[in-house]
Amino acid sequence: MQLAHYLKPESIIVPLQSTTKKHAFAELVAALCQREQLSDSEKLLHAIEEREKSSSTFLPMGIAVPHARIPDVNDIVMILGISPAGIQDEGGFAPLEAHLFFLFFSSTTEKEFGKHLKLLARIAAVFSDPQLVADIADLKTPQQIFARIQKRERQIDKE
């Protein structure tokens, strides 16, 4: 599974305007709804917030992967937001900060659940190096970010 299958330069927001987790999630959901022509952004944001209540999606390497399974999509829809300054995980168990936010929704069907898990695993594998996260957070354009992600995926696929 390649991230480029779900992520395109036009689905990368750099920089995020938000400075809090709550606002970052809202900014990303609104942008994703506009890009994918999804309705009811409040419902989608609620799904992300409910998922986040069960366990934070902030990871130690400097990324957050807010995600939810919903019946409103047939395939995975994703957006990436970049916060060069970083955003703190308020209320998390450990004080974590994220610079890259991979927000996505997948279908609630059993067939799609496997894709959902594979995407989570792929994101974790690609961004296991905190230095890569820092390098990407410093890039200025969606095209640069997309190219850097593709380069890293090619490296992983050769290993």
Backbone hydrogen bonds in HBPLUS format (Angstrom, degrees):
<---DONOR---> <-ACCEPTOR-->    atom                        ^
c    i                          cat <-CA-CA->   ^        H-A-AA   ^      H-
h    n   atom  resd res      DA  || num        DHA   H-A  angle D-A-AA Bond
n    s   type  num  typ     dist DA aas  dist angle  dist       angle   num
A0005-HIS N   A0002-GLN O   3.07 MM   3  5.57 158.7  2.11 110.6 117.3     1
A0006-TYR N   A0003-LEU O   2.91 MM   3  5.62 145.8  2.03 119.6 127.6     2
A0007-LEU N   A0003-LEU O   2.78 MM   4  5.77 145.0  1.90 150.3 160.1     3
A0011-SER N   A0008-LYS O   2.84 MM   3  5.29 159.4  1.88 116.9 123.9     4
A0012-ILE N   A0009-PRO O   3.15 MM   3  5.43 143.3  2.29 120.6 117.5     5
A0080-LEU N   A0011-SER O   2.94 MM  69  6.34 164.6  1.96 161.8 166.8     6
A0013-ILE N   A0080-LEU O   2.75 MM  67  6.18 163.5  1.78 162.0 167.6     7
A0082-ILE N   A0013-ILE O   2.87 MM  69  6.20 152.5  1.95 170.0 179.3     8
A0016-LEU N   A0082-ILE O   2.70 MM  66  5.63 156.3  1.76 155.5 157.0     9
A0024-ALA N   A0020-THR O   2.84 MM   4  6.01 154.4  1.90 151.7 159.9    10
A0025-PHE N   A0021-LYS O   2.95 MM   4  6.18 164.5  1.97 157.6 160.5    11
A0026-ALA N   A0022-LYS O   3.11 MM   4  6.37 159.1  2.16 144.4 150.3    12
A0027-GLU N   A0023-HIS O   2.83 MM   4  6.02 159.2  1.87 150.2 155.9    13
A0028-LEU N   A0024-ALA O   2.93 MM   4  6.12 161.4  1.97 152.4 157.1    14
A0029-VAL N   A0025-PHE O   2.91 MM   4  6.08 163.7  1.94 152.2 156.8    15
A0030-ALA N   A0026-ALA O   2.99 MM   4  6.09 165.7  2.01 148.9 153.1    16
A0031-ALA N   A0027-GLU O   3.07 MM   4  6.24 159.4  2.11 143.9 149.5    17
A0032-LEU N   A0028-LEU O   2.86 MM   4  6.03 160.1  1.90 151.2 157.1    18
A0033-CYS N   A0029-VAL O   2.85 MM   4  6.01 162.6  1.88 153.9 158.5    19
A0034-GLN N   A0030-ALA O   3.08 MM   4  6.27 155.5  2.14 143.9 150.3    20
A0035-ARG N   A0031-ALA O   2.93 MM   4  6.13 164.7  1.95 150.4 154.7    21
A0036-GLU N   A0032-LEU O   2.83 MM   4  5.87 166.4  1.85 156.2 159.7    22
A0037-GLN N   A0033-CYS O   2.86 MM   4  5.33 109.7  2.37 131.8 144.3    23
A0038-LEU N   A0033-CYS O   2.86 MM   5  4.45 145.5  1.98 125.0 134.1    24
A0043-LYS N   A0040-ASP O   3.13 MM   3  5.44 121.9  2.49 103.7 116.4    25
A0044-LEU N   A0040-ASP O   3.22 MM   4  6.62 157.9  2.28 149.3 155.5    26
A0045-LEU N   A0041-SER O   2.82 MM   4  6.00 160.1  1.86 150.4 156.0    27
A0046-HIS N   A0042-GLU O   2.91 MM   4  6.06 155.0  1.97 143.9 151.1    28
A0047-ALA N   A0043-LYS O   3.02 MM   4  6.31 148.9  2.11 141.8 149.8    29
A0048-ILE N   A0044-LEU O   3.08 MM   4  6.44 153.6  2.15 147.8 154.3    30
A0049-GLU N   A0045-LEU O   2.88 MM   4  6.16 164.2  1.90 154.7 159.2    31
A0050-GLU N   A0046-HIS O   2.85 MM   4  6.02 158.1  1.90 151.5 157.1    32
A0051-ARG N   A0047-ALA O   3.07 MM   4  6.20 157.5  2.12 141.5 147.6    33
A0052-GLU N   A0048-ILE O   2.92 MM   4  6.12 155.1  1.98 149.0 156.4    34
A0053-LYS N   A0049-GLU O   3.01 MM   4  6.25 138.9  2.18 141.0 151.2    35
A0054-SER N   A0051-ARG O   3.20 MM   3  5.50 130.8  2.45 101.2 112.8    36
A0065-VAL N   A0057-THR O   2.97 MM   8  5.19 152.8  2.05 126.3 133.1    37
A0059-LEU N   A0063-ILE O   2.74 MM   4  5.48 168.4  1.75 174.1 170.2    38
A0062-GLY N   A0059-LEU O   3.13 MM   3  6.02 159.1  2.18 131.7 132.8    39
A0099-HIS N   A0062-GLY O   2.77 MM  37  5.69 166.8  1.79 146.9 142.2    40
A0100-LEU N   A0062-GLY O   3.42 MM  38  6.79 160.9  2.46 148.7 154.1    41
A0064-ALA N   A0100-LEU O   2.84 MM  36  6.28 149.1  1.93 160.4 169.2    42
A0102-PHE N   A0064-ALA O   2.90 MM  38  6.27 158.6  1.94 166.9 163.3    43
A0104-PHE N   A0066-PRO O   3.06 MM  38  6.68 150.0  2.15 149.2 158.4    44
A0068-ALA N   A0104-PHE O   3.21 MM  36  6.83 140.5  2.37 145.6 156.9    45
A0106-SER N   A0068-ALA O   3.07 MM  38  6.57 150.1  2.17 146.4 154.5    46
A0070-ILE N   A0106-SER O   2.78 MM  36  6.16 154.5  1.84 163.5 170.8    47
A0077-VAL N   A0105-PHE O   3.03 MM  28  5.51 156.2  2.09 153.2 160.4    48
A0105-PHE N   A0077-VAL O   3.00 MM  28  5.51 153.3  2.07 153.5 162.0    49
A0079-ILE N   A0103-LEU O   2.92 MM  24  5.47 151.2  2.01 156.6 165.6    50
A0103-LEU N   A0079-ILE O   2.95 MM  24  5.47 149.3  2.05 163.1 169.3    51
A0081-GLY N   A0101-PHE O   2.90 MM  20  4.98 156.2  1.95 136.5 144.1    52
A0101-PHE N   A0081-GLY O   2.83 MM  20  4.98 157.5  1.88 154.7 158.6    53
A0083-SER N   A0099-HIS O   2.69 MM  16  4.67 168.2  1.71 146.1 149.5    54
A0086-GLY N   A0083-SER O   2.94 MM   3  5.05 134.0  2.15 103.3 117.1    55
A0087-ILE N   A0098-ALA O   2.88 MM  11  5.39 147.1  1.99 142.5 152.6    56
A0098-ALA N   A0087-ILE O   2.95 MM  11  5.39 162.7  1.98 145.1 147.2    57
A0089-ASP N   A0096-LEU O   2.92 MM   7  5.58 149.8  2.01 166.1 161.8    58
A0092-GLY N   A0089-ASP O   3.36 MM   3  5.61 166.2  2.38 124.2 123.1    59
A0096-LEU N   A0094-ALA O   2.91 MM   2  5.86 107.8  2.44 118.9 102.5    60
A0112-GLU N   A0109-THR O   3.16 MM   3  5.44 125.7  2.47 101.5 114.0    61
A0113-PHE N   A0110-GLU O   3.11 MM   3  5.11 139.0  2.29  97.6 109.4    62
A0116-HIS N   A0112-GLU O   3.02 MM   4  6.31 156.1  2.08 152.1 159.2    63
A0117-LEU N   A0113-PHE O   3.05 MM   4  6.37 161.1  2.09 153.4 156.3    64
A0118-LYS N   A0114-GLY O   2.95 MM   4  6.17 158.1  1.99 148.0 154.7    65
A0119-LEU N   A0115-LYS O   2.84 MM   4  6.02 153.0  1.91 151.2 158.0    66
A0120-LEU N   A0116-HIS O   3.12 MM   4  6.44 160.3  2.16 148.4 153.2    67
A0121-ALA N   A0117-LEU O   3.00 MM   4  6.24 161.2  2.03 148.9 154.0    68
A0122-ARG N   A0118-LYS O   2.85 MM   4  6.03 153.3  1.92 145.1 152.8    69
A0123-ILE N   A0119-LEU O   2.95 MM   4  6.15 166.3  1.97 156.1 158.7    70
A0124-ALA N   A0120-LEU O   3.08 MM   4  6.30 165.4  2.10 148.9 153.0    71
A0125-ALA N   A0121-ALA O   2.92 MM   4  6.13 153.1  1.99 146.4 154.0    72
A0126-VAL N   A0122-ARG O   2.86 MM   4  6.03 170.9  1.87 159.3 161.3    73
A0127-PHE N   A0123-ILE O   2.99 MM   4  6.02 158.9  2.04 150.4 156.1    74
A0132-LEU N   A0129-ASP O   3.04 MM   3  5.46 128.1  2.32 109.7 121.9    75
A0133-VAL N   A0129-ASP O   3.35 MM   4  6.79 156.5  2.40 149.1 155.5    76
A0134-ALA N   A0130-PRO O   2.97 MM   4  6.28 159.4  2.02 148.1 153.2    77
A0135-ASP N   A0131-GLN O   2.84 MM   4  6.08 158.3  1.89 148.3 154.6    78
A0136-ILE N   A0132-LEU O   2.90 MM   4  6.12 163.2  1.92 154.5 158.2    79
A0137-ALA N   A0133-VAL O   2.91 MM   4  6.10 155.7  1.97 148.9 156.2    80
A0138-ASP N   A0134-ALA O   3.24 MM   4  6.46 130.2  2.50 139.1 150.3    81
A0138-ASP N   A0135-ASP O   3.21 MM   3  5.34 140.3  2.37  98.1 108.9    82
A0139-LEU N   A0136-ILE O   3.03 MM   3  5.25 152.7  2.11 106.8 115.2    83
A0145-ILE N   A0141-THR O   3.11 MM   4  6.38 164.4  2.13 154.9 159.2    84
A0146-PHE N   A0142-PRO O   2.85 MM   4  6.00 166.1  1.87 152.2 156.2    85
A0147-ALA N   A0143-GLN O   2.96 MM   4  6.09 163.0  1.99 146.8 151.6    86
A0148-ARG N   A0144-GLN O   2.98 MM   4  6.17 154.0  2.05 145.8 152.9    87
A0149-ILE N   A0145-ILE O   2.97 MM   4  6.23 156.5  2.02 152.3 158.6    88
A0150-GLN N   A0146-PHE O   2.95 MM   4  6.21 163.0  1.98 152.5 157.2    89
A0151-LYS N   A0147-ALA O   2.94 MM   4  6.15 154.8  2.00 145.4 152.4    90
A0152-ARG N   A0148-ARG O   3.05 MM   4  6.29 159.8  2.09 146.4 151.0    91
A0153-GLU N   A0149-ILE O   2.92 MM   4  6.22 157.1  1.97 152.1 158.9    92
A0154-ARG N   A0150-GLN O   2.97 MM   4  6.24 155.5  2.03 149.9 156.0    93
A0155-GLN N   A0151-LYS O   3.09 MM   4  6.41 152.7  2.16 145.7 153.1    94
A0156-ILE N   A0152-ARG O   2.98 MM   4  6.29 160.8  2.02 153.4 157.8    95
A0157-ASP N   A0153-GLU O   2.94 MM   4  6.13 161.3  1.97 150.9 156.0    96
A0158-LYS N   A0154-ARG O   3.18 MM   4  6.38 132.7  2.41 139.5 150.2    97
A0158-LYS N   A0155-GLN O   3.22 MM   3  5.32 137.1  2.41  97.7 109.2    98
A0159-GLU N   A0156-ILE O   3.05 MM   3  5.26 138.2  2.23 102.6 114.5    99
